[in-house]
Amino acid sequence: THLAQVAAYADRHLVVDKATYATGLTRSGVRALDETARVGELARMLAGLDDTDTGRAHAEELLLSATADKARECETVL
C-alpha cells in the first residue's frame, strides 16, 4: 500500500526499491524493515521525503494506535 494509515496495521512491512542507472539498467528489490526502519518509512509516507522529528513522532503514534486497535480486535474475537 502507499497509505501509511494502512501500512501501520500490517504484521510485516516490506519496501520495494527501484533504481535506474545511466546505462539504462533498472533494478528492483524488496526488503523487510525492522521496527526502527519501519518508523522511518511510515514517516516518509506521511510527510514526504524529508526525515523530521515531527514525521517520526506521527509515525510512532500511528503504530501505537494501530497496535492498540489490533489488540482490542483480538480481545473481541476471543
N, C-alpha and C positions, 0 to 999 in steps of 0.2 A: 504494500500500500504506500501511497505518498502522503497519507494523513497521519500525523503524529498521534492524534487522538485515538486512532485505531491501532497503530503500532504499539502503543503503550500497553494494550491488553494482551499482546502476544506472549506466549511462553518462551519464545526464542526470537531473537532479532537478527536478521540477515541483511547484508548490504551488497548490492550489485554495483560493481565499479566498471567503468568503460573508459578506455584511453585510446586515442588515435594518434599515431606517430607521423612525423614528417614524411616517412617512407610510404605512407598510405596504409600501413598495417594497423588494424584495430584489434585490441584485446579486451576481453571481458573477464570478470572474475566475481566470485561470491565468497563472502567471509562472514563468519558468525561473530557477533560482538559480545564482549564481556560487559558487566554492569557499568563500568566507567565509560567505555566506548559507547554504550547504548545511550547514556545520558547525553553525551556529546552529539550523537546522531539525532536524537529527538530534539535537542536544542537547535540544531541546524535546520531540521524540518520545520520547526515552529517559527524561527526567527530569520532564516536565511543563512548565508554562508559565513557570517561573522560569528566567532566564538566569544560570547559575552557571559558575564556572571549572571545577568538577568535571564538570558536564554536558558542557561543551565539550571537556575532556580526554578523556572517554569517547567522544565523537563522533569526535574526531580519531583515537583509537586504533582505533575501529571502521572508519573509512575506510581507514586504513593496512592493517589486516588484510584487508579486502575487496580492496583493490588488489593486495596480495601474492598472495592466493588466485587472483585473476583472471589475474595474470601467470604463476603456476605452471600454471594450466589451459591457457593459450595455449602454453606451452613443451611440455606433454604432447601437445597436438594436433599441433604442428609436428614 
